Amino acid sequence: MSDIPSFDLLIVGGGINGAGIARDAAGRGLKVLLVEKNDLAAHTSSASTKLIHGGLRYLEHLEFRLVRESLIERERILMIAPHIVWPMRFVLPHDKGLRPKWMLRLGLFLYDHLGGRKLLPATKTINLREDPHAKVLEDRLVSGFEYSDCWVEDARLVVLNCMDAAERGATIRTRTECIGLNRENGLWRAALSSAAGEEEVRAKTVVNAAGPWVDAVLGKSGTGGEEDNVRLVKGSHLIFPKLFDHDRSYIFQNRDDRIIFAIPYEQDYTLVGTTDVLFTGNPGEVQISEEEKRYICDAANEYLRTDVSPDQAVWDYAGVRPLYDDHKSDNSTVTRDYVFDLDEENGAQILSIFGGKITTYRKLAEHALQKLELDIKSSWTADAALPGGDFDPMQFDRVLDDLQTQYPWAERPMLRRLLRAYGTRVHTMLDGVTSANGLGEHLGGTLYARELEYLCEHEFAREAEDVLWRRSKLGLHLDDAAQAKVASWFANHETAQ
């Protein structure tokens, strides 16, 4: 047994909750192992609407604690990850027959003041019959409100937390599945399976952050069999060629009391979603349905001057939210708050995590370590920048100008993309490069082999899909031939294995 690797904390699941806990725990000096059966952020954490937000709609459900915590975290995450998180203004039209204007104004007043907003601009009333909105929205929409939230590159947030955890001593293992958990002499023995075969590790504590598979992992632990604690709710999105030319986003009220967003996406596109549909299938095979496509288009067409149809979408994606099942009948009202379930026997603990949202992942990690009584050192993540995020969030353009001065041979669109993805870590990638020839094989667009090498060495990338659809959305910008070149590069480079 002495030959079996031993850890303070075994985390099962490489989504945002597992990644955040790994980072926090490693920074407090704990010996951490995180295992993920696929790629980091392969499922729920790369299928969000990609917002860091307070959850304006949650005010209607009286979830004031969740909204306040989310609003506070919104600016904290903006401060520690300004390369992948940035401010965004949202336009909420007032539509007669739906929520009255006084209700919208009151909700937005609370939204502005509940979380101690410091960096983001306040709500203002706007005239929708003036440019730029008059060209986008239907004539019946006269006025509305413009308020602040933030955008996030969701999968990159997961990866950066795992990067930081690894740099602080954690072991991050992707394509590694936990296939068995057994208590033995006050410790956990975990059976792991990967392409290299099966192995065992020991851990004092297990964190079950498996998202849609949290009940399945709990069933492997011998704590009472598989439970039924999770309600899987599918959220789907459509990506259209750019539907409007300005940088504002829209939040549209639906007749069924839900909302959808229309958000500028990847410079050339508009993201529209999301849905709330009960899901009962395999979470690894979730796809948007034709009914959801029609729902999204119908909801958007209630507001847009020019209608859209499903066949205009250039891409779509779907994921399931593993919400804690509080037995409410409406999927849209099931709490987005997180719930912990702690089981302990002879000192061997397993903490299962249900629900949660990207915005509150950092606080969830703090609370998880408190629940496990592993917060032996003070919390530290509120002000510590994630890799590449050590610059002023309001000075992105200045940082880009400085980058252009340092690398005058590089075209500005490429530098902007790299800075948005890697922040100040772009210097690690470009160190010593004096021309585009120094970036290695050109794979298409602004992508070169040097970037793939960086992603494999520092960001746990192993396959083309990891890069094209998670660590970036270059899959939207590269044609089939270029994507095939990326796949070929991975097939022929040992560093990617």
Helices and strands as residue ranges (DSSP letters): E 6-12, H 16-27, E 32-35, G 44-46, E 51-52, G 56-61, H 64-80, E 85-93, H 101-113, E 124-127, G 133-135, E 143-152, H 154-167, E 171-173, E 176-184, E 187-194, E 197-208, G 211-213, H 214-220, E 230-241, E 249-253, E 259-265, E 269-273, E 277-278, G 283-285, H 290-301, G 310-312, E 315-324, G 331-333, E 338-345, E 348-355, G 358-360, H 361-371, H 396-406, H 412-422, G 423-425, H 426-430, G 436-439, E 442-444, E 447-448, H 449-458, H 464-465, I 466-471, G 474-476, H 480-491, G 494-496
